[in-house]
Amino acid sequence: MVYVSEPSEKAPVTFDSTLEEKTFATLEQLKIPFYQVATGEAVTMADCRDIDVRLGVEVVKTIFLCNQKKTKFYLYITPADFTFVTKDFGKKLGIPRVSFASAKLLNERLGVIPGAATIFGLLLDPEKEITLVIDRAVANRPWYACSSGAVTNYLKLKTQDLFEKFLPYTGHEAILID
């Protein structure tokens, strides 16, 4: 069982990563309301079950992938219980097989450690080198919940705000797949 605080509509006082601080500053700048919870270290989807209960919504699974040459990058967002198969992912996008990016690439590209991959990492991709891919089941939810950029803080916001305010701000467009 992972510790999970009561939800708050305010940003944390301290941040566990530069990305987390940038995430909350951007949400404030874009006037995107959110609920956040401080947590014990939550790295796996099993760790997120208590967070799901406290936020009242399922935390998404966020997977960071790359091609064999490590020149093309994909941020794939799915429901928590989704079983990922690289061959199926490549087939849906019409691309060669991909693999999980290393912890080093995760940190270089998204500014996070394993377990903290988040859509907010796109704030660190001004050149738009990362392709965002979202499962339609996630895109159709009223609420979106994920890491804020650290394994000790999770938040939820309206999915509509994610698509209508946050993604246009980053300049990224999502590819939706089933």
SULCORNOR-V99020 format. One record per residue. RES is the residue in one small letter. OMEGA is omega in whole degrees, -180 to 180 (* if undefined). BURIAL is I if it has 9 or more other ideal C-beta (glycine too) atoms within 8 Angstrom, else O. D_FIRST is the distance of its C-alpha to the first C-alpha in Angstrom with 1 decimal. Layout:
RES & OMEGA & BURIAL & D_FIRST
RES & OMEGA & BURIAL & D_FIRST
This chain:
m & -178 & O & 0.0
v & 175 & I & 3.8
y & 176 & O & 6.7
v & 180 & I & 9.1
s & 170 & I & 12.7
e & 178 & O & 15.2
p & 178 & I & 17.2
s & 177 & O & 20.4
e & 179 & O & 23.6
k & 177 & O & 24.5
a & 176 & O & 23.8
p & 178 & I & 21.8
v & 177 & O & 24.2
t & -176 & O & 23.4
f & -180 & I & 22.5
d & 176 & I & 20.8
s & 176 & I & 23.4
t & 179 & O & 26.9
l & 180 & I & 25.9
e & 179 & I & 23.3
e & 179 & I & 26.1
k & 178 & I & 28.5
t & -177 & I & 26.2
f & 176 & I & 26.2
a & 180 & O & 29.9
t & 178 & I & 30.7
l & 178 & I & 28.9
e & -180 & O & 30.9
q & -178 & O & 34.1
l & -180 & I & 33.8
k & 177 & O & 32.9
i & 178 & I & 29.9
p & -178 & O & 27.7
f & 169 & I & 23.9
y & 179 & I & 20.7
q & 175 & I & 18.3
v & 171 & I & 14.9
a & -176 & O & 14.0
t & 164 & I & 10.6
g & -179 & O & 9.1
e & -180 & I & 10.4
a & -174 & I & 9.6
v & -177 & O & 12.2
t & 177 & O & 11.8
m & 176 & I & 12.1
a & 177 & O & 9.1
d & -175 & I & 7.0
c & -177 & I & 9.2
r & 178 & O & 8.6
d & 177 & I & 7.0
i & 177 & I & 9.9
d & -178 & I & 12.2
v & -176 & O & 11.8
r & -180 & I & 12.5
l & 180 & I & 15.3
g & 180 & O & 16.6
v & -179 & I & 17.3
e & 174 & O & 16.1
v & -180 & I & 15.6
v & 172 & I & 18.4
k & -180 & I & 18.6
t & -174 & I & 21.1
i & 179 & I & 23.1
f & -173 & I & 25.8
l & 175 & I & 28.7
c & 176 & I & 32.2
n & -176 & I & 35.4
q & -179 & O & 36.8
k & -178 & O & 38.9
k & 179 & O & 36.0
t & 178 & O & 38.2
k & -174 & I & 36.6
f & -178 & I & 33.0
y & 173 & I & 30.9
l & -174 & I & 27.8
y & -177 & I & 26.5
i & -175 & I & 24.2
t & 170 & I & 23.0
p & -176 & I & 20.7
a & -174 & I & 17.2
d & -178 & O & 18.3
f & 175 & O & 21.6
t & -176 & O & 22.8
f & 176 & I & 24.8
v & -174 & O & 28.2
t & -179 & I & 30.3
k & 180 & O & 33.6
d & 179 & O & 32.8
f & 180 & I & 31.8
g & -180 & I & 35.1
k & -180 & O & 37.1
k & -179 & O & 35.9
l & -178 & I & 36.9
g & -179 & O & 40.0
i & 175 & O & 38.9
p & -179 & O & 38.8
r & 178 & O & 35.6
v & 176 & I & 33.0
s & 178 & O & 30.2
f & 178 & O & 27.0
a & 180 & I & 28.0
s & 176 & O & 27.4
a & 179 & O & 25.1
k & 179 & O & 28.5
l & 178 & I & 29.6
l & 180 & I & 26.3
n & -179 & I & 26.7
e & -173 & O & 30.5
r & -175 & I & 30.4
l & 179 & I & 27.2
g & -177 & I & 26.6
v & 174 & I & 22.9
i & 177 & I & 21.0
p & -178 & O & 19.4
g & -177 & I & 16.4
a & 178 & I & 18.0
a & -174 & I & 20.9
t & 176 & I & 22.0
i & -179 & I & 25.1
f & 173 & I & 25.8
g & 177 & I & 26.8
l & 175 & I & 30.0
l & -179 & I & 31.0
l & -178 & I & 31.7
d & -178 & I & 33.9
p & 179 & O & 37.1
e & 179 & O & 39.2
k & 178 & O & 37.2
e & 180 & O & 36.8
i & 176 & I & 33.5
t & 180 & O & 33.8
l & 179 & I & 31.2
v & -178 & I & 30.5
i & 175 & I & 28.4
d & -179 & I & 27.8
r & 180 & I & 29.8
a & 177 & I & 27.0
v & -178 & I & 25.1
a & -178 & I & 28.3
n & 179 & O & 29.1
r & 176 & I & 26.0
p & -178 & O & 26.6
w & 179 & I & 23.5
y & 180 & I & 22.2
a & -177 & I & 18.7
c & 173 & I & 18.0
s & 177 & I & 17.3
s & -178 & I & 19.9
g & 177 & I & 20.8
a & 179 & I & 18.0
v & -178 & I & 14.5
t & 178 & I & 13.6
n & -180 & I & 15.2
y & -179 & I & 15.5
l & 173 & I & 18.3
k & 177 & I & 20.1
l & 179 & I & 23.8
k & 179 & I & 26.5
t & 179 & I & 27.2
q & 178 & O & 30.9
d & 178 & I & 30.6
l & -177 & I & 29.1
f & -174 & I & 32.1
e & -178 & O & 34.8
k & -173 & I & 34.1
f & -177 & I & 31.7
l & 175 & I & 33.0
p & 178 & O & 36.6
y & -179 & O & 36.0
t & -177 & I & 34.8
g & 179 & O & 37.6
h & 173 & I & 35.4
e & -179 & O & 35.8
a & 168 & I & 33.3
i & 180 & I & 34.4
l & 177 & O & 33.0
i & 178 & I & 32.6
d & * & O & 31.6
